[in-house]
């Protein structure tokens, strides 16, 4: 949550003098308590979830003239990017080798939807040709001759995968389509649901997955069998295809959480990206395993580094590298200045294993992630505070323990209301006592920020992302809380 930059309070002005409000950083706060010990509350703040000693060097930045919506790797090791109406083949130094101009007439180009509303996907087929997903069709291009071979008309295609038989399976607003790539014809279509599909990937030989605007993820089995039939009259042989589509699994990410990205993980798991969250699903058991939080925008791209790490790109302009097993964010890359729309891991040449990202800021960046695994092995998922150190300002993590006495009546009152966690209620009460209600206008602005923080808290233990301004406000609250508690009864405790 970004605080309104027009706020004119002394408190927030102090924040703006010491922090760059335009460069918000993700931070976490852990608030934990147990139902058995409702008197003890722990607040733990740490600057970002990422490990400070993991360095991901930026090797190269390739510049484009327009927003980059997609980047893929060819089997030659070159990159293909889609930027506006141009498809470019680039080497890893940034040199443009070829340029394809997609077929928009001048009149069509003027009336074309803005690039952020266009659905663009790229795929190199086994024939070596390039499939380009446009707003109303799929174009097949010859990379050698730099000419368009065929145009498959589909209403708003969103993505495609190549079947093990060589057929092209594409997703669109109205269903799933099977294409014969030898004669460039549509063989069959399947109506998927009332919700249009927006993401599409292959899972295995005959299994595909797609996500919808309505937060639904479906796993489909598509089997294509070729049969030769002979005409009884003309004795002429013809090829027919027996195509069967079966819905295997269905997952619900949430009606308001559009599934913009999908990635296949190891051991029969699937990752999906929506609004700020990444969901990890067990395909066989049809169950949500975990949720990764940290982004503050739609997650438009997911890519798997290896069996342990997942990378996500978001509209919040950041790239996050996740430890899937520990459900932690290892690193946040912040070098892009606009939406991050495409990620890939290079598979060929001396740059194999490195990460490529493309953004609406008109750049393609290449990252060296080879040191990630080695560094991650030396990072603990939790860092304990040295309780012997009394000067909390020297600690990377500041932890406040405080106890407040309850009389029997208040204990019964809290225990009778099981919908409110005692820790959350106690923190809310203490925060409300920090600022006197003398200046209603000023205090209302500060209170709104406190409420925004409290709304992110879920019992009993929760990790949430805060902006830099929210973090500093919380630190100020902790300092005042420290002063307040130090003046209270001697039986109350404050330990660092």
N, C-alpha and C positions, 0 to 999 in steps of 0.2 A: 504494500500500500504506500503510495507516494503522498507525502503531506503537501497540502496546498502551498505553493511557493509564494502566494500573495499574502500569507499570514504576516501580520505586523505586530508581533509580540516580542518583548525583550528576550524571552527564553529562546524562541526559535531564531531570532536574529543572532544570538550568540552561537547557535549551531551553524548558521550560514557563514559566519566569519571563520570558523575553524574547520568546516567541512564543505566539500563541493557537493551541493545538493543535486547536481545533474548527474553525478556518478554514484548512484546508490549501490551499495554492496550488500550482499546477503549475509545476514548474521543469524545466530540461533540463540534461543533462550530455552533452557530446560526448567520447568517448574514441576516439582514432584512432591508427593506426600502419600502416605499410606492411610487406609481407612482405620487401621489399628492405632495409628499415632497421629491424630488430627491436629495436635498442638504444634507439630514440627513441619515447617515449610522450607524448601530449599529453592533458591533462585540461582541459576547458573547461566552466565552470559559468556559467549565466546565469539571472537571475531572470525566469522565464516566457518563453514564446515570443512573447508578444504585444508589439506595438510600443507604447511608452509614450505616444507623442504622438497615438495614435488615440483620440479621445474619442467614446463612444457615449452621449449623454445619455438618461436615463430621463424620458420626457415625462409619462407618466400611469400610475397604478396603479389598476385597477378591482378592487374587493373582492367576493368571493362568500362564501357561508356554508359551502360544502363544497368538496371537492377538485374542481378543474376538469380534466376529461379531454379536452376538445376545444373548439376555437374556430375558426369559419370566418367569412368575410365574405360578406354578401348583395350582390346587384347594386345595392341602395339605398345601400350604404356602411356599413350597420349591421353589428354583430357578433352572432353567435349562439354561445352557449356552452352546454356540457352540464356540469352540476354535480349529481351525485347523480341524482335522478329528475326534475329540472327542466331545461327548455330555456328559456333566456332570450334575448330580443332586446335588445341594448344599443346606445346611441349611444356615440360615442367620449369623451363626458364621464363615462360610467359610469351614466347614467340608464337604468333598466329600462323598456323600452317594452311588452313582452309577456312572459308566462310560460306555458309549456306544461308540464303535469305528465304524465309518461309513465305508461302504464297498468300500475301495480302495485297489486294489492289490498293491504289492510293485512296480510293473512297472507303474501302473496307478498313484500311489502317487508321483513318481518321475516326471512324466510328467504333473501332475495336475497344473492348473493355480495358480498363487500366491493368497494368501487369500484375498487381496484387490480387486481382479477381480472376486472372487467367489460370487455367489448370495446365501445367506444362510438365511432361515427363519424358525421359529419354531412355532408350534401351537398344543395345547392340544385339542384333539377332545372330543366330548361328551361321547364317548366310553371309555375315559381314555387313549387311545393310543396317541402316539406322532407322528406328521407329521413333517418331516424334508425336507426342500427344498434344493436340491443340484444343482450342475452345469448342470446335464443332466437328473435329475429325482426327484421324490418326494418319499421318503422312509417313510413307516409306521412302527413304532416300538412299541413293547409291553414294557411298563415301568416296569411291574412286572417281566416278564420273561427275560427282557433285550435281546430280540432277534428281528430281523427284520421280519415283517409279510409279507410285500408286497412292490413291487417297481413299481411306476407309471412312465412310460417313457414319459418325456416331454423335448423338446429342450429348455434349459436355462430357467427354471421356476424362477419367481421373487417373488412370494408371493401367499398367499391363504387366504380364509375366509371360514367359515362353514355356509352353507345355513340353513335357518330355518327348512328345511326338512331333514337335516343331510347330505346332499350331500356336497362334497368339491368343491369349485370354485377356480380355480387357474389361474394365469396370466403367460404368457410366451412370448417369443420373437415373436411368430407367431399368438398369439390370446388368447382367453379365453376358458378354458376347464371345463367341468362339469363331476365329477367323482361320481360313485355309490360306497359308502364306505362299503356296505354290501358284494358285490362280487368283489370289487376293480377293477372296469372296467371304462373305459372312455365312457361316454354316448354321449357327443356331444362337438363340438368345434366351436368357432365363430372367424372368421378372424377380427381382430380389426382395423388395419390400416397399412400403410406402416412403421409407427414408432413402434419399439418394446416397450412393456410396461416394466416399471422398478419399479413401486410401486403399491400396491394393498391393499384396505381396504374395509370393510363392512360399509354401511351407515345405513341401517335399515333392516327390515325383508327380503325384496326381492330386495334391492337396493345396488349396489356396485359401487365403483369408482376406476379408475386406471389412472396412469400418465405415460407418454411416454418419450422417449429420445428427441423427437421433441418439448417438452414443451406443449403438449396437455393433458388436463384432460377431461375424459369422465365419465358421470354418466349413469349407465346402470340399467335397470329393468330386472331381471331374474326370471321368474316364472316357477316353476317345479310342474306339476300335475301328480299324479300316476293313472294309469288306469289298470284294470284287463281285459285281453282278454282271450277268450276260443277258442281253436282250434276246427274247425268244423269237422275235420277228426278224431283226436285222443281224442277229448274232454278234452284236457289238458289246465289248466289255466296257464297264464304267465303274468308277470308284465311288462308294458311298461310305459315310461315316456314321457309326452308331455312337451317339454322345449321351452320356448319362450324368446328371448332376444331382448330388445328394447333400443335404445340409447335415453336417456332423455335430457341430457344437455351436452354442450361442452364448455370448457374454454381454452383460449390460453395464456399460461404463457410466451411465447416467444420461437422462434425457437432455440435459443442457450442456453436456460435455462431448462435443464433436470429436470423433476419432480421426485426427489429422495424420497420424503416423503409426506404423506398425513395424516390428522387428522380431524375427525368429531367434529365440534363445536356445541354449542347450537343454537337454533332458526334458524335451516336450513342453517347454514354456514359451510364452508369447508376451512381448512388451507392447503396450499401446500408449500413445501420447495424446493428451487432451488439453484442457484448460489448466495450466500450471502443474498438473500432476502426471506422473508416469505410473502405469499400472502393470504389475507382473502377474500373469495368469498361468495356471496349470491347465493345459489343454485337455488332458485325459480326464482329470477329476472335475473339470469345468468350474474352477474355483479361483477366486482372487487370493494370491499369496501375499503380496505386499504392495505398498504405495510409496513411491519416491517423491518427496516434496522439495521445493527449492526455487523452481522457476516462478516468474511472475507474469508470464505471457503464454500464449498458445504454443504448444510444442509441435513444430512442423516437420521435424526430421529426427529419426532414430537410426543408429548404426551400431553394430556389435563389433567391438575391438577384438575380443577373444572370449573364452568361456567365462571369464570373471568380470569383464568390464563392458559397460554400455555408455554410449555417447549420445547426448541430446542437444538439439539446436532449437532455439525458441524465438518468438517475437519480442522477447525482452532483450534481445541483441546478444545474449550470452550463449556459450557452449559449456555444458557440464559433463564431466567424466565421473561415472558412478561405479562403485564397487557393488555388484549385484548381490553377492552373498551377504555382505554386512549392511546393505541398504544405506550406504553413506556416499556423500559427494566427495570425491578425492580432489577435484580441481575445477575451478571456474575460469574459463577463458573469456576475456572481455575486450578483445581487440576490434571486434566489429562495431559499427555505429548504427546499424539498422537490422531489420529482421534477418535471422539466420534461417535459410530455407532449404539448404541441401548439405548433406554430409556423406563422405565415403572414405573407406580405408583402401589405400593403394595395394594392389596385389601382385604387380609385376615390376621387374627392374630393381635397381639398387635402392629405390625409394619405397620398396615393399614394406607395408606395415605402418606407414605414416598416414596421418589424418588430413583430409582436405575438406574445407568448409566454403560455402558460397552464400553471399548475403545480398540484400537489397542495397547495401552501400556501394555496390559496383565492384566488389573485390572478391577474389578467390584466394584463400590463405592455405598454406601448407604447414602443418605442425609436426614437430618431431616428438613422437610419443613412445619411442623405443625404451626410454628410461622409466616409463610409468610403472611397469610391473616390479622392477627392482626397488624403486622408491616406495611403492605401496606396501611391500613386504615389511618395511621398517617403520610403518606408521601404525600406531594403535588407534582403534576406533574410538576409544574413550581416553581422556586425559584427566588424571586426578589432580586436584588442587593440593599443594603443599600446605597442610593446615598449621605447620609450625611457623610459617611465615606470617607475620602480623601486618606487614605493609601490603595491602591488597593492590595498590597501584603498580606494583612491580610484577604482578601476575598476569599472564596471558588470559587466564580465566578467573573471573571474580565470582566468588560464591558467598552468598549471605545465608547463614542459618539463623533463624530467630524463632523464639518461643513466646507465645502470649498466653497468659493464664485464662482459662475458661471456668466460669462457675458452673455448677451442676445444671442450672436452668438453661444456660446458653448451650451446653453440651447436648442436652436433650433436644433443644430446638434444632441444632444442626443435624443431629443424627436422625431426626424425624423427617427431614427433607433430603431424600436420597438423590434428587435430581440435580442438586448443586453440590459440587465437590467442595469440601471444607477449605482446602488450600486456595482454590480460586476465589471463594467468597471472602476469605481472610485477607488475601492480597487486595481484592477490590475495596474492602473496607479501609485498609491502611492507605491505599492510594488516594482515596477520597478525603482522608484526613490531612494529607500533606499540604495542600494548597487551601488557604482560607477563602471563603466565598465573598471577598470584599469587592473585587472587580469582576462583575458577572461576565462581561464580554470577553475579557482576557482569559478568565478561568474556563469559560465554555470552550474556547479553542484548544486549550491544553487538555481539558477533559475529553474532548473528541479524540485526541491522539491516544490518551490512556485507554479509552473505550475500544479503539481500534486494536490496540495491543491485547486487551483482555478477551476480545472476541476470537482471537486466534488461539487461545488457550483451551485445551481439552484435557479433562482429567483422565488418568491420574498423572501420567507423564507424557509430555508432548514436546516435540521439537518444531519450531516454527521459524520462518524467515522474516527478518526485519530490515527495513531500510536503514541507511546510516543515520538519518535523523531520528528515527524511532529508537535506534540503539542508544544514541546519546541522551535522548530523553529518559530512557529507562535507567541509564547509568546515573543521571542526575537524581532520579527518584530513589535509586539505591543509596546514593550519598545522603540524601535527606532522610531516608529511612534509617540509615546508620546513626545519624545525629539524633533522630527522634527516639530510637530505641536505647541509645546510650544515656539518655536523660530519664528513662523510665525506671521501673522497679529494679532493684538489684537482682531479683530472681530471674529477670529476663536475660537471655543470652544473645551475644553477637560474636560470631567466630569467623575468622578468615583462615 
